[in-house]
């Protein structure tokens, strides 16, 4: 806890910044040797999912954007309380702001640490978000991944074949 001023809004903002500083960042950054797929471009099971900008996912019980506006404008109003999820880049600014996302996008983003493939992410989502009927689950999970990509929360990268000694390595159908 902190020795915050007696202003409730400032105290909440300090709590938010404490939550941000204690949240785990995505350690992996996009690999410059790989190709980043455009939003909507077809993904393959072995493509890798990565949180954009090595961002953090923060769960917080207050509407941070409302509180910031209230402080900026010296307003007093009822604070909106409830479970919220924020994507926070390591250095946020007007170009890379704090973004509120749904619980589902937050769960997708939490899995996108740069080590999982699309296939592994879908498999992990099966343990986190239950979908019925089960026959529809992969479509739903892929739609969530695509939505996270459309919201610019994650990126998807495809490994490009390496050329070594005249052979193409990591190419489908080659050993």
C-alpha positions as CSV (number, residue, x, y, z in Angstrom):
1,X,0.0,0.0,0.0
2,X,1.1,3.6,-0.3
3,X,0.7,6.8,1.8
4,X,-1.6,8.4,-0.8
5,X,-3.1,11.8,-0.5
6,X,-6.6,11.8,0.8
7,X,-8.0,12.2,-2.7
8,X,-9.7,8.9,-3.5
9,X,-9.1,9.2,-7.3
10,X,-5.4,9.8,-6.9
11,X,-5.2,6.8,-4.5
12,X,-6.9,4.6,-7.1
13,X,-4.5,5.7,-9.8
14,X,-1.5,5.0,-7.5
15,X,-3.0,1.5,-6.9
16,X,-3.3,1.0,-10.6
17,X,0.3,2.0,-11.2
18,X,1.3,-0.4,-8.4
19,X,-0.6,-3.2,-10.2
20,X,1.1,-2.3,-13.5
21,X,4.6,-2.4,-11.9
22,X,3.9,-5.8,-10.3
23,X,2.3,-7.4,-13.5
24,X,4.4,-9.7,-15.6
25,X,5.5,-8.4,-19.0
26,X,5.8,-10.5,-22.1
27,X,9.5,-11.1,-22.3
28,X,9.5,-12.2,-25.9
29,X,9.5,-9.6,-28.6
30,X,8.7,-10.3,-32.2
31,X,11.6,-12.0,-34.0
32,X,13.0,-9.7,-36.7
33,X,13.9,-12.8,-38.8
34,X,10.3,-13.9,-39.0
35,X,7.4,-12.5,-41.0
36,X,4.6,-10.7,-39.1
37,X,1.3,-11.6,-40.6
38,X,-1.2,-8.9,-41.5
39,X,-4.5,-8.7,-39.7
40,X,-6.9,-11.1,-41.4
41,X,-4.1,-13.0,-43.2
42,X,-4.6,-16.7,-42.9
43,X,-2.7,-18.3,-40.0
44,X,-1.2,-21.7,-39.7
45,X,-1.0,-24.0,-36.6
46,X,2.8,-23.5,-36.3
47,X,2.7,-19.7,-36.4
48,X,3.8,-18.0,-33.2
49,X,1.5,-15.6,-31.2
50,X,3.2,-12.7,-29.3
51,X,1.8,-9.9,-27.2
52,X,2.3,-6.6,-29.0
53,X,4.9,-4.2,-27.5
54,X,5.8,-6.7,-24.8
55,X,2.7,-5.4,-22.9
56,X,1.4,-6.4,-19.5
57,X,-2.1,-7.5,-18.7
58,X,-3.5,-5.9,-15.6
59,X,-6.8,-6.8,-13.9
60,X,-8.2,-3.9,-12.0
61,X,-11.5,-3.1,-10.3
62,X,-11.9,0.6,-11.4
63,X,-12.4,2.4,-14.7
64,X,-9.0,3.9,-15.1
65,X,-9.9,6.0,-18.1
66,X,-12.9,7.6,-16.2
67,X,-10.6,8.4,-13.2
68,X,-7.9,10.0,-15.4
69,X,-10.6,12.2,-17.1
70,X,-12.1,13.1,-13.7
71,X,-8.6,14.1,-12.4
72,X,-7.8,16.1,-15.5
73,X,-11.1,17.9,-15.5
74,X,-11.4,18.3,-11.7
75,X,-14.8,16.5,-11.8
76,X,-16.5,14.5,-9.0
77,X,-18.9,11.8,-10.0
78,X,-19.7,8.2,-9.0
79,X,-16.7,6.0,-9.8
80,X,-17.4,3.0,-12.0
81,X,-16.3,-0.2,-10.2
82,X,-16.1,-3.7,-11.6
83,X,-13.7,-6.2,-13.0
84,X,-11.7,-4.7,-15.9
85,X,-8.7,-5.8,-17.9
86,X,-6.1,-3.5,-19.3
87,X,-3.3,-4.0,-21.8
88,X,-0.4,-1.8,-20.7
89,X,2.7,-1.3,-22.9
90,X,6.0,-0.9,-21.1
91,X,6.2,2.8,-22.0
92,X,2.7,4.1,-22.5
93,X,2.0,7.4,-24.3
94,X,-0.5,8.8,-26.7
95,X,0.9,6.6,-29.4
96,X,0.8,3.4,-27.2
97,X,-2.0,4.0,-24.7
98,X,-3.4,1.9,-22.0
99,X,-6.2,-0.1,-23.6
100,X,-9.2,-1.7,-21.8
101,X,-10.1,-5.2,-23.2
102,X,-12.6,-7.9,-22.5
103,X,-11.9,-10.7,-20.2
104,X,-11.7,-13.0,-23.2
105,X,-9.1,-10.9,-25.0
106,X,-7.1,-10.6,-21.8
107,X,-7.1,-14.4,-21.5
108,X,-5.9,-14.8,-25.1
109,X,-3.2,-12.2,-24.6
110,X,-2.0,-13.8,-21.4
111,X,-1.1,-16.9,-23.4
112,X,0.7,-15.0,-26.1
113,X,4.2,-15.0,-24.6
114,X,6.1,-15.6,-27.8
115,X,6.7,-19.3,-27.1
116,X,3.3,-20.7,-28.0
117,X,2.1,-21.5,-31.5
118,X,-1.4,-20.8,-32.7
119,X,-2.2,-24.5,-32.2
120,X,-0.8,-24.5,-28.6
121,X,-2.7,-21.3,-27.8
122,X,-6.0,-22.8,-29.0
123,X,-5.3,-25.9,-27.0
124,X,-4.6,-23.8,-23.9
125,X,-7.7,-21.8,-24.4
126,X,-9.7,-25.0,-24.2
127,X,-8.6,-25.3,-20.6
128,X,-9.4,-21.7,-19.7
129,X,-12.6,-20.8,-21.7
130,X,-15.2,-23.6,-21.9
131,X,-17.2,-23.6,-25.1
132,X,-20.2,-25.8,-25.9
133,X,-20.8,-27.6,-28.1
134,X,-17.2,-28.8,-28.1
135,X,-17.3,-29.1,-31.9
136,X,-17.5,-25.3,-32.1
137,X,-14.6,-24.6,-29.7
138,X,-11.8,-24.3,-32.2
139,X,-13.8,-21.8,-34.3
140,X,-14.5,-19.7,-31.2
141,X,-10.9,-19.8,-30.0
142,X,-9.6,-18.8,-33.5
143,X,-12.2,-15.9,-33.6
144,X,-10.8,-14.7,-30.2
145,X,-7.2,-14.8,-31.5
146,X,-8.3,-12.9,-34.6
147,X,-10.1,-10.3,-32.5
148,X,-7.1,-9.9,-30.3
149,X,-5.0,-9.3,-33.4
150,X,-7.6,-6.9,-34.8
151,X,-7.5,-4.9,-31.6
152,X,-3.7,-4.8,-32.0
153,X,-3.1,-6.7,-28.7
154,X,-1.2,-9.5,-30.3
155,X,0.8,-10.2,-33.4
156,X,1.3,-13.5,-35.3
157,X,4.6,-14.4,-36.8
158,X,5.5,-17.0,-39.3
159,X,9.0,-18.5,-39.3
160,X,10.6,-18.1,-42.7
161,X,12.7,-21.0,-44.0
162,X,16.4,-20.8,-43.3
163,X,18.9,-21.5,-46.0
164,X,22.1,-23.3,-44.9
165,X,24.5,-25.1,-47.1
166,X,22.1,-25.0,-50.0
167,X,19.3,-26.7,-48.2
168,X,16.1,-25.1,-47.0
169,X,15.5,-25.9,-43.3
170,X,12.2,-25.7,-41.5
171,X,10.3,-26.0,-44.8
172,X,7.1,-28.0,-44.8
173,X,7.6,-31.5,-46.1
174,X,11.4,-31.3,-45.8
175,X,13.5,-33.1,-43.1
